[in-house]
Amino acid sequence: MIDGRIGLYLLEQIDLARELMSELEFQSAICCLKKALENVNDMEGAYAEEIVRICKLLGLCYRKENLFEDAIKVLKMGAELCQKQFLKGNDKFWRRELAVCYVNSAIVYDAQTKLDMAVDLYETAIALFDELGDYESRVKVMLSLGNAYRRMSRKELANGLYEEAMEIIDSDYALERYRILFCELMDDVIGQKGDKTNVD
């Protein structure tokens, strides 16, 4: 049963956590968000949207504090809840939220240089965004995946990915602002050997 007071409380805690994060007070934001999660206990279905938002924010805070295992754990919790909600109603919203959880997890693995795990999640998220027709999110994740490929010295894969991204950009004028960035990355892959650059 939905309790309006709990829902309002969760939204207030999310807003407070965002404010704390903007002030780089990540530990305080973590305390605030963990306290919010304690209030939903066995009501995850009723407050699924708020819980997933909390998980994503917690994942970011943990990453900023280099608490990578905690970040992965909470993002997996968010992803699992997205999957449950999607199976209930085949809702595009939950499919997109799942993709975002995968991207956020990939970024955590990327930060730890666990690039194989990051690449798997980036690729899965790209496929989901493609199915959803969210080409801007797809192109953004392709940037991260390409950089992971470059760091793994998989330049042919990186270049192929950049070429694919350029085709997407060519087909959607709204994505034109990404063209210069991808052109620079393609030039960099072609022009350098043994590139180990990490672009976040």
C-alpha positions as CSV (number, residue, x, y, z in Angstrom):
1,M,0.0,0.0,0.0
2,I,1.3,3.4,-1.0
3,D,1.8,5.9,1.9
4,G,2.0,9.4,0.7
5,R,4.1,10.4,3.6
6,I,6.8,7.9,2.8
7,G,6.8,8.9,-0.9
8,L,7.1,12.6,0.1
9,Y,9.9,11.7,2.5
10,L,11.8,9.8,-0.2
11,L,11.6,12.7,-2.6
12,E,12.8,15.1,0.1
13,Q,15.8,12.9,0.9
14,I,16.6,12.6,-2.9
15,D,16.5,16.4,-3.2
16,L,18.6,16.8,0.0
17,A,21.2,14.3,-1.3
18,R,21.4,16.1,-4.6
19,E,22.1,19.4,-2.8
20,L,24.8,17.7,-0.7
21,M,26.3,16.2,-3.8
22,S,26.5,19.6,-5.5
23,E,28.5,20.8,-2.5
24,L,30.7,17.7,-2.8
25,E,29.4,16.4,0.6
26,F,29.3,12.8,-0.6
27,Q,29.5,11.1,2.8
28,S,26.6,13.2,4.1
29,A,24.6,12.3,0.9
30,I,25.3,8.6,1.4
31,C,23.9,8.8,5.0
32,C,20.8,10.6,3.8
33,L,20.2,8.1,0.9
34,K,20.8,5.0,3.1
35,K,18.4,6.4,5.7
36,A,15.8,6.8,2.9
37,L,16.2,3.2,1.7
38,E,15.7,2.0,5.3
39,N,12.2,3.5,5.2
40,V,10.9,1.4,2.3
41,N,11.8,-2.1,3.6
42,D,9.4,-4.5,1.9
43,M,7.6,-1.9,-0.1
44,E,9.9,-1.9,-3.1
45,G,7.1,-2.3,-5.6
46,A,5.2,0.7,-4.4
47,Y,8.3,2.9,-4.4
48,A,10.3,1.3,-7.2
49,E,10.9,4.6,-9.1
50,E,12.2,6.4,-6.0
51,I,14.4,3.4,-4.9
52,V,16.1,3.2,-8.4
53,R,16.8,6.9,-8.2
54,I,18.3,6.5,-4.8
55,C,20.4,3.5,-6.0
56,K,21.8,5.6,-8.9
57,L,22.6,8.5,-6.6
58,L,24.2,6.2,-4.0
59,G,26.3,4.5,-6.8
60,L,27.6,7.9,-7.8
61,C,28.4,8.9,-4.2
62,Y,30.2,5.6,-3.5
63,R,32.2,6.0,-6.7
64,K,33.2,9.6,-5.8
65,E,34.4,8.2,-2.4
66,N,36.2,5.3,-4.1
67,L,33.9,2.8,-2.5
68,F,33.7,0.7,-5.6
69,E,32.3,-2.5,-4.2
70,D,29.5,-0.6,-2.5
71,A,28.8,1.3,-5.7
72,I,28.5,-2.0,-7.7
73,K,26.3,-3.6,-5.1
74,V,23.8,-0.8,-4.9
75,L,23.7,-0.4,-8.7
76,K,23.0,-4.1,-9.1
77,M,20.1,-3.7,-6.6
78,G,18.8,-0.9,-8.8
79,A,19.2,-3.0,-12.0
80,E,17.4,-6.0,-10.5
81,L,14.5,-3.8,-9.4
82,C,14.3,-2.3,-13.0
83,Q,14.2,-5.9,-14.4
84,K,11.4,-6.9,-12.0
85,Q,9.3,-3.8,-12.9
86,F,9.9,-4.3,-16.6
87,L,8.8,-7.9,-16.4
88,K,5.6,-6.8,-14.7
89,G,4.6,-4.3,-17.5
90,N,7.1,-4.3,-20.3
91,D,7.5,-0.6,-19.7
92,K,10.0,1.4,-21.8
93,F,10.7,3.5,-18.7
94,W,12.1,0.6,-16.8
95,R,14.2,-0.6,-19.8
96,R,15.8,2.8,-20.0
97,E,16.4,2.9,-16.3
98,L,18.0,-0.6,-16.5
99,A,20.3,0.7,-19.3
100,V,21.3,3.7,-17.1
101,C,22.1,1.4,-14.2
102,Y,24.3,-0.7,-16.5
103,V,26.2,2.4,-17.7
104,N,26.7,3.6,-14.2
105,S,28.1,0.2,-13.2
106,A,30.3,0.2,-16.3
107,I,31.7,3.6,-15.2
108,V,32.6,2.1,-11.8
109,Y,34.4,-0.9,-13.4
110,D,36.1,1.5,-15.8
111,A,37.4,3.6,-12.9
112,Q,38.9,0.4,-11.4
113,T,40.4,-0.5,-14.8
114,K,38.3,-3.7,-14.9
115,L,37.8,-2.9,-18.6
116,D,36.4,-6.3,-19.7
117,M,33.5,-6.0,-17.2
118,A,33.0,-2.3,-18.2
119,V,32.9,-3.2,-21.9
120,D,30.3,-5.9,-21.4
121,L,28.0,-3.4,-19.6
122,Y,28.6,-0.6,-22.0
123,E,27.7,-2.9,-25.0
124,T,24.6,-4.1,-23.2
125,A,23.5,-0.6,-22.5
126,I,24.1,0.5,-26.1
127,A,21.9,-2.4,-27.3
128,L,19.1,-1.3,-24.9
129,F,19.3,2.3,-26.0
130,D,19.2,1.3,-29.6
131,E,16.1,-0.8,-29.0
132,L,14.5,2.2,-27.3
133,G,15.4,4.5,-30.2
134,D,17.4,6.7,-27.7
135,Y,20.2,7.5,-30.1
136,E,21.7,10.4,-28.0
137,S,22.2,8.1,-25.0
138,R,23.6,5.4,-27.4
139,V,26.1,7.8,-28.8
140,K,27.2,9.0,-25.4
141,V,27.8,5.5,-24.2
142,M,29.7,4.8,-27.5
143,L,32.2,7.5,-26.4
144,S,32.9,5.6,-23.2
145,L,33.0,2.3,-24.8
146,G,35.4,3.6,-27.5
147,N,37.7,5.0,-24.8
148,A,37.7,1.6,-23.0
149,Y,38.6,-0.1,-26.3
150,R,41.5,2.4,-26.7
151,R,42.8,1.7,-23.2
152,M,42.7,-2.0,-24.0
153,S,44.7,-1.3,-27.2
154,R,41.8,-2.5,-29.3
155,K,42.0,0.3,-31.8
156,E,40.3,-1.4,-34.6
157,L,37.2,-1.9,-32.5
158,A,37.4,1.7,-31.3
159,N,37.6,3.0,-34.8
160,G,34.8,0.8,-36.0
161,L,32.6,2.0,-33.1
162,Y,33.4,5.7,-33.9
163,E,32.5,5.1,-37.6
164,E,29.2,3.6,-36.5
165,A,28.6,6.6,-34.2
166,M,29.2,8.9,-37.1
167,E,26.6,7.1,-39.2
168,I,24.1,7.6,-36.3
169,I,25.1,11.3,-36.2
170,D,24.6,11.6,-40.0
171,S,21.1,10.3,-39.7
172,D,20.0,12.6,-36.8
173,Y,20.7,16.3,-37.1
174,A,20.0,16.7,-33.3
175,L,23.2,14.8,-32.6
176,E,25.4,17.0,-34.8
177,R,27.2,18.5,-31.8
178,Y,28.9,15.2,-31.2
179,R,30.5,15.1,-34.7
180,I,33.6,17.1,-33.9
181,L,34.3,15.0,-30.8
182,F,34.1,11.8,-32.7
183,C,36.2,13.1,-35.6
184,E,38.9,14.1,-33.1
185,L,38.8,10.6,-31.5
186,M,39.0,8.9,-34.8
187,D,42.0,11.0,-35.8
188,D,43.6,10.2,-32.5
189,V,43.1,6.4,-32.9
190,I,44.5,6.6,-36.4
191,G,47.4,8.9,-35.5
192,Q,48.7,7.4,-32.3
193,K,50.3,4.1,-31.2
194,G,49.9,2.5,-27.8
195,D,47.4,5.2,-26.6
196,K,46.5,4.7,-23.0
197,T,44.5,7.9,-22.6
198,N,41.4,7.8,-20.3
199,V,38.8,10.3,-21.2
200,D,35.9,10.4,-18.7
